[in-house]
Amino acid sequence: MSVAETRSRFTEVLEVLNDAAARGRITRVTNRGRKIAAVASMHVAGHKTNTDR
């Protein structure tokens, strides 16, 4: 999923992320074909971060 696609189709992107989280999958975000981020459910990530409250 590219950054441009994420910006232009935000509602659809949220649905993809929710579906991926429900299935335990990781969604990768790319910028011009280069992987820049990954989004995973907290269950998949397996730990809390210091931003959790």
Backbone hydrogen bonds, N-H to C=O, Kabsch-Sander energy under -0.5 kcal/mol:
donor,donor_aa,acceptor,acceptor_aa,energy
3,V,30,T,-1.6
6,T,2,S,-2.3
7,R,3,V,-2.4
8,S,4,A,-2.3
9,R,5,E,-1.8
10,F,7,R,-0.7
13,V,9,R,-2.5
14,L,10,F,-2.3
15,E,11,T,-1.6
16,V,12,E,-2.2
17,L,13,V,-2.7
18,N,14,L,-2.6
19,D,15,E,-2.4
20,A,16,V,-2.7
21,A,17,L,-2.6
22,A,18,N,-2.2
23,R,19,D,-1.7
24,G,20,A,-0.6
24,G,21,A,-0.9
25,R,20,A,-3.2
27,T,39,V,-2.9
28,R,26,I,-0.5
29,V,37,A,-2.8
30,T,1,M,-3.2
31,N,34,R,-2.5
34,R,31,N,-1.4
35,K,33,G,-0.5
36,I,29,V,-2.9
37,A,29,V,-1.5
39,V,27,T,-3.3
45,A,41,S,-2.8
46,G,42,M,-2.2
52,D,49,T,-1.6
